[in-house]
Structures are given as C-alpha cells and as structure tokens.
Amino acid sequence: MSSISEQLETLMRGTAQVISEKELLKKLERDKPLRVKLGVDPTAPDLHLGHGVPLEKLRQFQEFGHTAVLIIGDFTALIGDPSGRSKTRPQLSSEEVLENARTFTDQAFKILDKDKTELRFNGEWFKKMTFEDVIRLNARVTMQQMLQREDFKARIAADQEVRLHEIQYPIVQGWDSVMVKADVELGATDQLFNILVGRDMQKSEGMEQQVVMLMPILEGLDGTQKMSKSLGNYIGVTEAPDEMFGKLMSISDELMGRYYTLLMGVELDATQHPMDAKKQLAQSVVARFHSDGEAVSARQNWETKFSKRDHEAADMPEISLGERRDLLGVVGHAYEAGFDSKRSGSELRRLIQQGSVQLNGEKVTDLKSEPDWKAGDVLKLDKKRFVRLK
C-alpha cells in the first residue's frame, strides 16, 4: 500500500466535503484495508459520466488496497431516493430494477476492478426482515429528524405531498452501512443527510462511525447545469468512441480542469497547451470505457476531421439522400439516417441560419436551396457531426 500521506492527498482531491479528514487519517493510519461503500439505485439502465465521479473515487480506494463495497439498491430503488426531488419518484417494478442493475454493473466495471469489488444487493437483508424488524428499525429515528431534510421541508411548505415510504429511504440507506460495516461512504453532495443517518445508526450499534465523503455533481457539456439526459448535456458511457471523443472536445477550457480531477483523478497540467490537454483528456476517457486502440483511433479521426481538415480520409456515416432535396430536408434526413437523432424544424432552421451547416467546407444558409448534391459530398451538420453522401 502507498504511504498514508500519499493516500490522503489523492483521496481528498476533488472532494466537496469530508466528515472528517481527521477521522479518515486516523483510519488510514491503522494500515488495514478500509471498507468503502458506494450505494447506487438502478433506476435507469444507462450511465453517463456524471455517474462516474463517485465510481472514480471508489476506484482510487481500490488502487490503494482498500475494499470497494458496491451496493446495488434493488430494495431502495423500489422506494426511490427523494434527495433533491420536488415530487415523489414513480415506483419501479422488481423486474425493471433487476434489469437496470445488470446493465449498471456492466458499465460500472468499466471503471472498477470487478475482481476486487464486493458486490452486494441490499435486498439480501431487507427482504428477510419481519414487520417487527421494520418497527424496531424505524424506532431508531424521529419524525423531527426526517423532516429536517431540506427537500421534505420545501415540499411541505409548497403544500406538496411527502409519501410515508419516502421517509423510509434514509433509514434503509443508513442500515446498509451497518450491514456492510462501512468505514467510508461515498456519495454526491445531495446524499449528506442519508449518509449522516448511516453514521447515527452505526453509533447506536456500537460501531465506529463511517467517514462521509461527498463528491461534487459534474456539470454537463453546457458548463453550467448538472449533467443530465433530460437536459441533453450528457456523455453516455456506452456511446461510440468517436461520439464520446467529439463531445469531450466540445467542453470549455474552464470545465476541462474539473473533468480531469473528477473523472481521471489527476490534476490538469497547467503548462500543457489547452488543445493538447483536451485531446489527452478525451483519449483517456474513451480508453477507460472502450479500449486504448479505439481511443487512439477516435483521436486520429477527430484530428483528421477538425485539425487536418482531410475529409477524404475521415471516417463518418455515409447516407443516401431521402425524398427531399432542399437543404432543410436533407439536413433533417442526415441527422436521422446518420445518427438516429431526430431534430425539430426550429432546431434545424437555427443550425442552418447560424452557419453551422457546411457543404464541402462552405457555409450554406438558404433553407429552401437545392444544392447540386453529389456522391462524396461532405455535409457538416454541427460542431461534432459530419456525413458523407453516397
């Protein structure tokens, strides 16, 4: 194992809040592997890079020889985490949760070392509980404690419902920490309340309390809002290498430093040229979720398209023209045929009128024009997408 000072410096890097650094140091000084817990609810099948932030921190603990305990919340997902929510989550079936869990773990192990991860499902202990056990578990907390949650208080003040099963969520998440004997629990900043409940439950069981390690919420491609599929500013971990590389190259220089720290666990080299640094970041992220070879290929293809402007050699989707021959119709068809991505008429008009669309390197802005389309023509749709006409 690495030195204590090296571990502490690396593990503290990029964190938003730790309760407390002193406790973490004390645990590390024992020179025994820590049990580091990350609980995830498989409420959706696919992950984006924002989900990768706590997984990256868990991987760092793994590399220092500690035990990564990944809890799949097959039970808690049936409740639905109310953290940061303005209304009750829709409930999922057990079948939906288990199918999501399968794809989640496949994707999570692109970051974590599967052979060194203790994978647990919290249904292991909760499905065995009797109603008497549930009553005793609930007796450990007060209603006043639960209603101190900011999200609950906000909903009550707005005369919105807080369902009783939602109040159970912090209790069952906290009990997970008791069951796996967690020394550290990781989570996003919105998990503070839930993880503190875990500390309280461990204390009531006569256990040493877990360290709380909160990670920042990663901004999306827009650089301001939380990475989210609903906002369209995300990078999915299953996206094709070229698509992933292109999206990463579109982030701002200001955001690049956070991506280095939160996704790769290293600091940005301030002496490196921003373009070189961004290419290296994109290549490293693609390699993590695909392979080194695919990452190198994605970089070379991006450089061919954008740096060398050599469209003849670039790898890009090839499409046939659809029924329409006008610019607006062809651009809309190109998104659907080349990228399986439908765009609204207003989006297409905006892209064309602002000069994003180019034909063989020349801007085309007349929506109704019918260029002399030829096989081999390269149509640029936006910053990241090109198609070649068959």
Sequence and secondary structure as in RCSB ss.txt:
>XXXX:A:sequence
MSSISEQLETLMRGTAQVISEKELLKKLERDKPLRVKLGVDPTAPDLHLGHGVPLEKLRQFQEFGHTAVLIIGDF
TALIGDPSGRSKTRPQLSSEEVLENARTFTDQAFKILDKDKTELRFNGEWFKKMTFEDVIRLNARVTMQQMLQRE
DFKARIAADQEVRLHEIQYPIVQGWDSVMVKADVELGATDQLFNILVGRDMQKSEGMEQQVVMLMPILEGLDGTQ
KMSKSLGNYIGVTEAPDEMFGKLMSISDELMGRYYTLLMGVELDATQHPMDAKKQLAQSVVARFHSDGEAVSARQ
NWETKFSKRDHEAADMPEISLGERRDLLGVVGHAYEAGFDSKRSGSELRRLIQQGSVQLNGEKVTDLKSEPDWKA
GDVLKLDKKRFVRLK
>XXXX:A:secstr
   HHHHHHHHHTT SEEETHHHHHHHHTTTS  EEEEEE   SS  BGGGHHHHHHHHHHHHTT EEEEEE TT
HHHH   TT SS      HHHHHHHHHHHHHHHTTTS GGGEEEEETHHHHTT  HHHHHHHHTTS HHHHTT H
HHHHHHHTT    HHHHHHHHHHHHHHHHHT SEEEEEGGGHHHHHHHHHHHHHTT    EEEEE   B TTSSS
B  TTTT   BTTS HHHHHHHHHTS HHHHHHHIIIIISS   TTS HHHHHHHHHHHHHHHHS HHHHHHHHH
HHIIIIIS  TTT    EE   S  SHHHHHHHHHHHHHS    HHHHHHHHHTT  EETTEE   TT      T
T EEE SSS EEEE 
